[in-house]
Amino acid sequence: MTAQSGRDEKAAPTGAFGPLAAAAFRTTGPARRSGTDYTPEQLSGATRSEPGPTSGSSATASAALAPGDERLSEGAGLDRLTGREALDACLGAISSEHAGGAVTVDLIDYASFQGRPALVVTFVDAGGGRWAWVSGPECGVPGSGADTRFSTRVG
């Protein structure tokens, strides 16, 4: 995946996530709403270009969610994370919790994990390690950190 010219470089707000709050992150593309219900197995075998379901479950992957879709409604809690400030706080919290230096985020998916609403993020850390990270709806909220549900090194 090539980086888009409109990449954002962000740093977590000072003091927001402890001593590693200055860990920067960068995104390489827009967020998506795939409708995928991820599993640990899918994320562990994810590739940088397309983490998610195998070809046998393409119907799930292609189920695009429109704003207001009840699977990602306010009750699910993910709507808060669609705002830039809340998403930046979440990505900063993930970077801080990962503690592997600056991260380059290549996927942000408003989806679910094992049937529960989740923000699924894939990134490459400063050491070149590829990771898949799953955060719950409270990601980036003070006191909740990254609201981590699952994380795994990929590859």
Backbone as ProteinMPNN parsed JSONL, in Angstrom:
{"seq_chain_A": "MTAQSGRDEKAAPTGAFGPLAAAAFRTTGPARRSGTDYTPEQLSGATRSEPGPTSGSSATASAALAPGDERLSEGAGLDRLTGREALDACLGAISSEHAGGAVTVDLIDYASFQGRPALVVTFVDAGGGRWAWVSGPECGVPGSGADTRFSTRVG", "coords_chain_A": {"N_chain_A": [[0.853, -1.17, 0.0], [0.654, 2.123, -0.894], [1.564, 5.234, 0.486], [-0.744, 7.859, 0.909], [-0.876, 11.189, -0.373], [-2.082, 12.913, 1.384], [-1.454, 12.318, 4.024], [-1.771, 12.24, 7.568], [0.023, 13.506, 10.264], [0.17, 12.968, 13.588], [0.33, 13.655, 17.05], [-0.09, 12.331, 20.26], [-1.972, 14.081, 22.727], [-0.128, 15.98, 25.117], [0.58, 14.524, 28.214], [-1.745, 13.05, 28.227], [-1.74, 10.259, 28.039], [0.124, 9.107, 29.765], [3.691, 8.459, 30.3], [4.509, 7.865, 27.697], [3.157, 9.485, 26.011], [3.97, 11.189, 23.98], [4.386, 9.651, 21.798], [4.193, 9.387, 18.403], [1.769, 9.08, 15.752], [0.813, 8.082, 12.484], [-1.437, 8.207, 9.796], [-2.38, 6.372, 6.873], [-4.484, 6.361, 5.164], [-8.063, 6.634, 4.574], [-10.598, 5.946, 7.089], [-12.686, 3.011, 7.353], [-15.87, 1.294, 7.124], [-16.424, -1.711, 7.305], [-18.138, -3.738, 8.171], [-17.281, -6.16, 8.965], [-16.996, -8.95, 11.135], [-14.572, -9.516, 13.066], [-12.21, -12.078, 14.039], [-9.874, -13.561, 16.385], [-8.242, -15.304, 14.926], [-8.459, -14.412, 12.25], [-7.268, -11.88, 12.437], [-4.706, -12.502, 13.321], [-3.613, -13.672, 11.112], [-3.622, -11.63, 9.344], [-2.894, -9.506, 6.554], [-0.895, -6.729, 5.51], [-2.193, -5.216, 3.558], [-4.888, -6.021, 3.462], [-6.465, -6.83, 6.039], [-8.778, -9.037, 7.523], [-11.754, -10.886, 6.706], [-11.588, -14.194, 5.271], [-11.676, -15.355, 1.842], [-13.91, -16.935, 1.785], [-15.805, -15.674, 3.27], [-16.74, -13.382, 2.039], [-19.112, -11.98, 1.747], [-19.671, -10.887, 4.216], [-17.514, -9.105, 4.435], [-18.07, -7.29, 2.435], [-20.25, -5.925, 3.263], [-21.087, -2.942, 3.498], [-21.405, -0.302, 5.809], [-23.737, 2.146, 6.411], [-23.844, 5.546, 7.634], [-25.502, 5.695, 10.725], [-26.387, 3.095, 10.66], [-27.805, 0.446, 12.409], [-26.095, -1.45, 13.559], [-23.846, -0.058, 14.19], [-24.676, 1.98, 15.845], [-25.381, 4.833, 18.012], [-25.794, 3.601, 20.44], [-24.055, 1.498, 20.287], [-21.67, 2.728, 20.61], [-19.521, 3.371, 18.924], [-19.83, 5.578, 17.298], [-18.869, 7.892, 18.491], [-16.163, 7.687, 18.036], [-15.866, 8.405, 15.407], [-15.448, 11.076, 15.124], [-12.819, 13.372, 14.517], [-11.142, 14.314, 16.621], [-11.688, 12.49, 18.747], [-10.972, 10.081, 17.493], [-8.246, 10.575, 17.0], [-7.357, 10.745, 19.674], [-7.831, 8.116, 20.438], [-6.132, 6.657, 18.67], [-3.703, 7.698, 19.536], [-3.699, 6.682, 22.134], [-3.571, 3.942, 21.61], [-1.042, 3.799, 20.352], [0.553, 4.639, 22.507], [0.009, 2.615, 24.42], [0.922, 0.391, 23.042], [3.635, 0.94, 22.973], [5.845, 0.887, 21.22], [7.179, 2.893, 19.924], [6.776, 5.404, 17.324], [3.916, 4.882, 15.265], [2.666, 3.679, 12.13], [-0.37, 3.824, 10.841], [-2.296, 1.711, 8.922], [-4.817, 0.705, 8.513], [-8.044, 1.475, 9.558], [-10.864, 0.354, 10.907], [-14.23, 0.515, 11.462], [-15.865, -1.753, 12.979], [-16.587, -5.021, 14.134], [-15.663, -7.241, 16.81], [-15.559, -10.495, 17.555], [-18.343, -10.398, 17.695], [-18.928, -8.032, 19.053], [-19.082, -4.446, 19.035], [-16.266, -2.764, 17.69], [-13.189, -0.983, 17.189], [-11.005, -1.673, 14.738], [-7.646, -1.78, 14.109], [-4.784, -1.68, 12.082], [-1.249, -1.589, 12.027], [2.168, -0.477, 11.514], [4.97, -0.607, 13.52], [7.664, 1.417, 14.957], [9.859, -0.244, 14.892], [9.422, -1.813, 12.727], [7.652, -3.879, 13.023], [4.593, -5.517, 12.321], [1.242, -5.057, 13.306], [-1.979, -5.989, 14.584], [-4.718, -4.477, 16.094], [-7.297, -4.293, 18.446], [-9.772, -2.239, 19.651], [-12.124, -1.173, 22.098], [-15.268, 0.694, 22.393], [-14.646, 2.721, 24.252], [-12.141, 3.652, 23.747], [-9.484, 5.895, 24.016], [-10.775, 7.541, 25.803], [-10.336, 9.444, 28.711], [-8.809, 7.685, 31.332], [-9.545, 5.242, 30.344], [-7.693, 4.472, 28.508], [-6.486, 2.67, 25.754], [-8.606, 0.959, 25.618], [-8.309, -1.774, 25.095], [-9.094, -4.77, 23.451], [-8.003, -6.861, 22.102], [-4.833, -7.771, 20.775], [-2.266, -8.407, 18.392], [0.777, -9.543, 16.998], [1.47, -9.458, 13.576], [2.412, -11.674, 11.12]], "CA_chain_A": [[0.0, 0.0, 0.0], [1.442, 3.339, -0.932], [1.013, 6.297, 1.321], [-1.434, 8.908, 0.191], [-0.245, 12.478, -0.149], [-2.772, 13.626, 2.448], [-1.221, 11.685, 5.313], [-1.814, 13.066, 8.764], [0.945, 13.152, 11.328], [-0.433, 13.427, 14.832], [0.942, 13.23, 18.301], [-1.065, 12.309, 21.344], [-1.866, 15.266, 23.576], [0.816, 15.845, 26.218], [0.015, 14.157, 29.497], [-3.007, 12.336, 28.104], [-1.642, 8.81, 28.125], [1.274, 8.716, 30.546], [5.018, 8.875, 29.863], [4.718, 7.643, 26.271], [2.143, 10.267, 25.317], [4.511, 11.877, 22.821], [4.518, 8.71, 20.694], [3.44, 9.885, 17.254], [1.184, 8.13, 14.822], [0.515, 8.618, 11.166], [-2.399, 7.365, 9.083], [-2.09, 6.348, 5.437], [-5.702, 6.285, 4.37], [-9.302, 6.903, 5.315], [-11.225, 4.864, 7.847], [-13.776, 2.345, 6.643], [-16.893, 0.568, 7.893], [-16.556, -2.924, 6.501], [-19.159, -4.653, 8.666], [-16.626, -7.419, 9.297], [-16.935, -9.407, 12.519], [-13.245, -10.106, 13.132], [-11.863, -13.087, 15.032], [-8.423, -13.573, 16.612], [-7.576, -16.034, 13.842], [-8.382, -13.535, 11.078], [-6.316, -10.808, 12.683], [-3.366, -13.075, 13.436], [-3.133, -13.975, 9.767], [-3.902, -10.474, 8.495], [-1.815, -8.924, 5.772], [-0.906, -5.272, 5.615], [-3.11, -4.584, 2.628], [-6.307, -6.338, 3.636], [-6.847, -7.717, 7.125], [-10.213, -9.269, 7.534], [-12.232, -12.23, 6.459], [-11.069, -14.936, 4.144], [-12.553, -15.258, 0.675], [-15.139, -17.656, 2.053], [-16.782, -14.836, 3.964], [-16.711, -12.093, 1.359], [-20.376, -11.267, 1.937], [-19.516, -10.094, 5.419], [-16.568, -8.035, 4.178], [-18.606, -6.288, 1.521], [-21.443, -5.306, 3.846], [-20.748, -1.576, 3.897], [-22.34, 0.27, 6.768], [-24.052, 3.557, 6.216], [-24.01, 6.236, 8.919], [-26.795, 5.428, 11.335], [-26.663, 1.663, 10.642], [-28.024, 0.09, 13.809], [-24.98, -2.217, 14.101], [-22.873, 0.894, 14.701], [-25.454, 3.123, 16.315], [-24.859, 5.475, 19.221], [-25.819, 2.608, 21.505], [-22.878, 0.66, 20.153], [-20.573, 3.518, 21.123], [-18.46, 3.675, 17.969], [-20.059, 6.862, 16.641], [-17.976, 8.872, 19.116], [-14.832, 7.544, 17.443], [-15.817, 8.915, 14.033], [-14.952, 12.447, 15.197], [-11.356, 13.41, 14.377], [-10.49, 14.46, 17.928], [-11.819, 11.228, 19.475], [-10.159, 9.075, 16.798], [-6.844, 10.889, 17.286], [-7.091, 10.347, 21.058], [-7.792, 6.65, 20.447], [-4.894, 6.207, 18.018], [-2.626, 8.048, 20.447], [-3.73, 5.73, 23.251], [-3.075, 2.663, 21.083], [0.393, 3.956, 20.186], [1.163, 4.669, 23.839], [-0.089, 1.299, 25.048], [1.806, -0.513, 22.299], [4.972, 1.294, 23.461], [6.867, 0.51, 20.255], [7.56, 4.084, 19.171], [5.79, 5.929, 16.386], [3.263, 3.858, 14.452], [2.031, 4.074, 10.879], [-1.65, 3.118, 10.79], [-2.717, 1.489, 7.535], [-6.23, 0.34, 8.468], [-8.944, 1.826, 10.654], [-12.142, -0.233, 10.5], [-15.328, 0.526, 12.433], [-16.373, -3.092, 12.706], [-16.84, -5.717, 15.389], [-14.714, -8.287, 17.167], [-16.293, -11.538, 18.256], [-19.736, -10.003, 17.862], [-19.095, -6.78, 19.803], [-18.543, -3.301, 18.293], [-14.853, -2.527, 17.964], [-12.358, -0.31, 16.218], [-9.911, -2.569, 14.379], [-6.572, -0.969, 13.56], [-3.518, -2.357, 11.791], [-0.175, -0.599, 11.933], [3.57, -0.874, 11.555], [5.617, 0.195, 14.559], [8.964, 1.998, 14.615], [10.804, -1.33, 14.668], [9.041, -2.553, 11.523], [6.698, -4.944, 13.339], [3.202, -5.307, 11.894], [0.332, -5.383, 14.389], [-3.423, -5.787, 14.509], [-5.131, -4.029, 17.423], [-8.75, -4.139, 18.568], [-10.144, -1.39, 20.781], [-13.553, -1.014, 22.328], [-15.838, 2.025, 22.23], [-14.098, 3.701, 25.197], [-10.77, 3.961, 23.357], [-9.126, 7.306, 24.038], [-11.461, 8.253, 26.879], [-9.456, 9.497, 29.884], [-9.01, 6.605, 32.289], [-9.779, 3.976, 29.64], [-6.564, 4.163, 27.636], [-6.839, 2.179, 24.421], [-9.754, 0.037, 25.741], [-7.841, -2.897, 24.28], [-9.813, -6.039, 23.503], [-7.135, -7.882, 21.516], [-3.747, -7.294, 19.913], [-1.394, -9.492, 17.972], [1.761, -9.257, 15.944], [1.05, -10.094, 12.322], [3.542, -12.073, 10.267]], "C_chain_A": [[0.893, 1.225, 0.0], [0.764, 4.397, -0.093], [0.349, 7.347, 0.448], [-0.8, 10.246, 0.542], [-0.875, 13.249, 1.002], [-2.566, 13.01, 3.809], [-1.265, 12.694, 6.44], [-0.734, 12.589, 9.708], [0.4, 13.778, 12.587], [0.409, 12.953, 15.995], [-0.142, 13.274, 19.353], [-0.882, 13.557, 22.196], [-0.952, 15.008, 24.768], [0.079, 15.526, 27.511], [-1.239, 13.31, 29.411], [-2.888, 10.847, 28.349], [-0.373, 8.348, 28.835], [2.588, 9.108, 29.895], [5.26, 8.69, 28.364], [3.761, 8.459, 25.416], [2.666, 10.953, 24.066], [4.682, 10.94, 21.63], [3.609, 9.145, 19.559], [2.785, 8.733, 16.504], [0.9, 8.861, 13.53], [-0.486, 7.672, 10.524], [-2.119, 7.461, 7.597], [-3.332, 6.235, 4.569], [-6.925, 6.54, 5.214], [-9.785, 5.677, 6.089], [-12.325, 4.237, 6.996], [-14.732, 1.702, 7.637], [-17.216, -0.692, 7.111], [-17.723, -3.809, 6.912], [-18.589, -6.001, 9.061], [-16.711, -7.702, 10.792], [-15.629, -10.19, 12.641], [-13.134, -11.147, 14.234], [-10.361, -13.001, 15.277], [-7.669, -14.256, 15.473], [-7.421, -15.165, 12.591], [-7.306, -12.473, 11.272], [-4.887, -11.323, 12.79], [-2.767, -13.382, 12.079], [-3.313, -12.826, 8.808], [-2.663, -10.06, 7.724], [-1.936, -7.422, 5.849], [-1.962, -4.65, 4.731], [-4.574, -4.873, 2.917], [-6.554, -7.301, 4.782], [-8.348, -7.914, 7.089], [-10.543, -10.681, 7.149], [-11.55, -12.881, 5.27], [-12.058, -14.864, 2.999], [-13.87, -15.982, 0.89], [-16.196, -16.823, 2.758], [-16.837, -13.445, 3.355], [-18.015, -11.317, 1.519], [-20.298, -10.38, 3.171], [-18.612, -8.893, 5.146], [-17.16, -6.946, 3.315], [-19.838, -5.578, 2.073], [-21.087, -3.925, 4.374], [-21.822, -1.034, 4.82], [-22.527, 1.74, 6.479], [-24.117, 4.229, 7.579], [-25.414, 5.985, 9.447], [-27.187, 3.962, 11.303], [-26.767, 1.209, 12.088], [-26.903, -0.744, 14.398], [-23.899, -1.297, 14.663], [-23.577, 2.155, 15.176], [-24.81, 3.736, 17.554], [-24.83, 4.497, 20.381], [-24.608, 1.707, 21.465], [-21.63, 1.398, 20.614], [-19.487, 3.884, 20.13], [-18.642, 5.02, 17.281], [-19.137, 7.94, 17.202], [-16.615, 8.861, 18.441], [-14.753, 8.011, 15.993], [-15.385, 10.381, 14.003], [-13.432, 12.443, 15.206], [-10.656, 13.473, 15.726], [-10.529, 13.153, 18.719], [-10.983, 10.127, 18.824], [-8.677, 9.32, 17.061], [-6.465, 10.488, 18.711], [-6.973, 8.833, 21.159], [-6.49, 6.141, 19.837], [-3.671, 6.551, 18.868], [-2.544, 7.082, 21.623], [-3.209, 4.36, 22.811], [-1.557, 2.722, 20.944], [1.11, 3.937, 21.526], [1.144, 3.296, 24.501], [0.817, 0.286, 24.357], [3.262, -0.303, 22.71], [6.088, 0.848, 22.53], [7.318, 1.682, 19.406], [6.438, 4.514, 18.24], [5.211, 4.791, 15.552], [2.687, 4.48, 13.188], [0.796, 3.202, 10.712], [-2.058, 2.955, 9.328], [-4.145, 0.997, 7.403], [-6.915, 0.813, 9.734], [-10.309, 1.335, 10.195], [-13.12, -0.198, 11.667], [-16.102, -0.756, 12.173], [-16.824, -3.735, 14.014], [-15.777, -6.788, 15.573], [-15.456, -9.274, 18.036], [-17.696, -11.077, 18.638], [-19.979, -8.698, 18.601], [-18.466, -5.624, 19.029], [-17.099, -3.014, 18.697], [-14.215, -1.735, 16.836], [-11.164, -1.224, 15.977], [-8.881, -1.74, 13.627], [-5.4, -1.887, 13.239], [-2.47, -1.284, 11.596], [1.186, -1.273, 11.896], [4.234, 0.013, 12.588], [7.004, 0.644, 14.104], [10.022, 0.936, 14.324], [10.485, -2.166, 13.439], [8.07, -3.692, 11.776], [5.291, -4.567, 12.892], [2.278, -5.842, 12.984], [-1.11, -5.182, 13.98], [-3.869, -5.502, 15.936], [-6.639, -3.828, 17.413], [-9.039, -3.343, 19.831], [-11.654, -1.294, 20.877], [-13.982, 0.446, 22.208], [-15.275, 3.102, 23.155], [-12.658, 4.087, 24.876], [-10.543, 5.464, 23.341], [-9.83, 8.131, 25.091], [-10.517, 8.273, 28.087], [-9.82, 8.413, 30.899], [-9.242, 5.251, 31.642], [-8.618, 3.571, 28.752], [-7.048, 3.748, 26.262], [-8.057, 1.26, 24.443], [-9.496, -1.217, 24.906], [-8.651, -4.154, 24.539], [-8.941, -7.182, 23.015], [-6.021, -7.175, 20.772], [-2.861, -8.47, 19.581], [-0.397, -8.983, 16.953], [1.343, -10.062, 14.722], [2.294, -10.418, 11.517], [4.814, -12.293, 10.987]], "O_chain_A": [[1.8, 1.333, 0.826], [-0.461, 4.439, 0.016], [0.842, 7.674, -0.632], [-0.25, 10.413, 1.631], [-0.247, 14.159, 1.543], [-3.422, 13.159, 4.682], [-0.852, 13.844, 6.29], [-0.591, 11.386, 9.93], [0.19, 14.989, 12.645], [1.117, 11.95, 15.901], [-1.006, 14.151, 19.337], [0.239, 14.035, 22.367], [-0.999, 13.932, 25.364], [-0.912, 16.17, 27.857], [-1.754, 12.886, 30.445], [-3.839, 10.225, 28.822], [0.147, 7.279, 28.517], [2.615, 9.987, 29.035], [6.161, 9.326, 27.819], [3.573, 8.165, 24.235], [1.883, 11.27, 23.171], [5.083, 11.385, 20.555], [2.395, 9.258, 19.734], [3.194, 7.578, 16.612], [0.766, 10.085, 13.492], [-0.387, 6.457, 10.696], [-1.676, 8.5, 7.108], [-3.227, 6.032, 3.359], [-6.832, 6.651, 6.436], [-9.428, 4.539, 5.782], [-12.825, 4.846, 6.049], [-14.438, 1.584, 8.827], [-18.176, -0.726, 6.342], [-18.248, -4.557, 6.087], [-19.337, -6.897, 9.452], [-16.52, -6.806, 11.614], [-15.588, -11.386, 12.351], [-13.861, -11.107, 15.227], [-9.64, -12.426, 14.462], [-6.576, -13.826, 15.104], [-6.372, -15.182, 11.947], [-6.522, -12.205, 10.361], [-3.952, -10.633, 12.383], [-1.547, -13.357, 11.914], [-3.178, -12.999, 7.597], [-1.535, -10.239, 8.182], [-2.988, -6.902, 6.221], [-2.572, -3.65, 5.111], [-5.427, -4.031, 2.634], [-6.827, -8.478, 4.542], [-9.09, -7.029, 6.662], [-9.703, -11.575, 7.253], [-11.013, -12.211, 4.388], [-13.169, -14.362, 3.171], [-14.857, -15.662, 0.228], [-17.357, -17.225, 2.834], [-16.965, -12.45, 4.068], [-18.004, -10.089, 1.431], [-20.8, -9.256, 3.17], [-18.914, -7.781, 5.579], [-16.783, -5.782, 3.451], [-20.405, -4.714, 1.403], [-20.818, -3.76, 5.564], [-23.011, -1.287, 4.624], [-21.557, 2.482, 6.323], [-24.41, 3.572, 8.578], [-26.392, 6.056, 8.702], [-28.221, 3.599, 11.863], [-25.914, 1.548, 12.908], [-26.747, -0.767, 15.619], [-23.119, -1.712, 15.52], [-23.11, 3.267, 14.928], [-23.821, 3.22, 18.075], [-23.932, 4.559, 21.221], [-24.175, 1.201, 22.501], [-20.635, 0.767, 20.972], [-18.593, 4.657, 20.477], [-17.68, 5.553, 16.727], [-18.676, 8.808, 16.461], [-15.985, 9.908, 18.289], [-13.669, 8.011, 15.41], [-14.993, 10.879, 12.948], [-12.822, 11.586, 15.845], [-9.679, 12.758, 15.949], [-9.52, 12.749, 19.297], [-10.357, 9.33, 19.522], [-7.931, 8.375, 17.318], [-5.38, 9.953, 18.937], [-6.117, 8.32, 21.88], [-5.82, 5.289, 20.422], [-2.712, 5.782, 18.915], [-1.453, 6.708, 22.055], [-2.489, 3.698, 23.558], [-0.86, 1.801, 21.369], [2.152, 3.298, 21.669], [2.144, 2.864, 25.076], [1.408, -0.574, 25.01], [4.032, -1.26, 22.785], [7.164, 0.47, 22.992], [7.791, 1.49, 18.286], [5.303, 4.051, 18.351], [5.92, 3.856, 15.181], [2.28, 5.642, 13.173], [0.897, 1.999, 10.474], [-2.154, 3.934, 8.588], [-4.647, 0.878, 6.285], [-6.431, 0.584, 10.842], [-10.854, 1.835, 9.211], [-12.881, -0.795, 12.717], [-16.905, -0.825, 11.243], [-17.374, -3.067, 14.889], [-15.092, -7.185, 14.63], [-15.926, -8.933, 19.122], [-18.173, -11.329, 19.744], [-21.131, -8.292, 18.762], [-17.41, -5.804, 18.421], [-16.755, -3.018, 19.879], [-14.641, -1.806, 15.684], [-10.401, -1.516, 16.898], [-9.199, -1.081, 12.637], [-5.061, -2.768, 14.029], [-2.753, -0.207, 11.071], [1.334, -2.457, 12.199], [4.09, 1.235, 12.552], [7.458, 0.298, 13.014], [10.974, 1.194, 13.588], [11.197, -3.124, 13.138], [7.698, -4.402, 10.842], [4.857, -3.429, 13.069], [2.492, -6.93, 13.519], [-1.429, -4.331, 13.151], [-3.46, -6.187, 16.873], [-7.188, -3.256, 16.472], [-8.616, -3.708, 20.928], [-12.364, -1.329, 19.872], [-13.159, 1.325, 21.952], [-15.416, 4.289, 22.863], [-12.021, 4.786, 25.664], [-11.306, 6.214, 22.732], [-9.516, 9.309, 25.261], [-9.96, 7.238, 28.451], [-10.983, 8.252, 31.271], [-9.148, 4.22, 32.309], [-8.567, 2.432, 28.288], [-7.916, 4.395, 25.676], [-8.503, 0.819, 23.384], [-10.342, -1.655, 24.126], [-8.867, -4.552, 25.684], [-9.1, -8.325, 23.443], [-6.23, -6.104, 20.202], [-2.717, -9.406, 20.367], [-0.7, -8.101, 16.15], [0.914, -11.21, 14.836], [3.127, -9.548, 11.262], [5.823, -12.63, 10.369]]}, "name": "protein", "num_of_chains": 1, "seq": "MTAQSGRDEKAAPTGAFGPLAAAAFRTTGPARRSGTDYTPEQLSGATRSEPGPTSGSSATASAALAPGDERLSEGAGLDRLTGREALDACLGAISSEHAGGAVTVDLIDYASFQGRPALVVTFVDAGGGRWAWVSGPECGVPGSGADTRFSTRVG"}
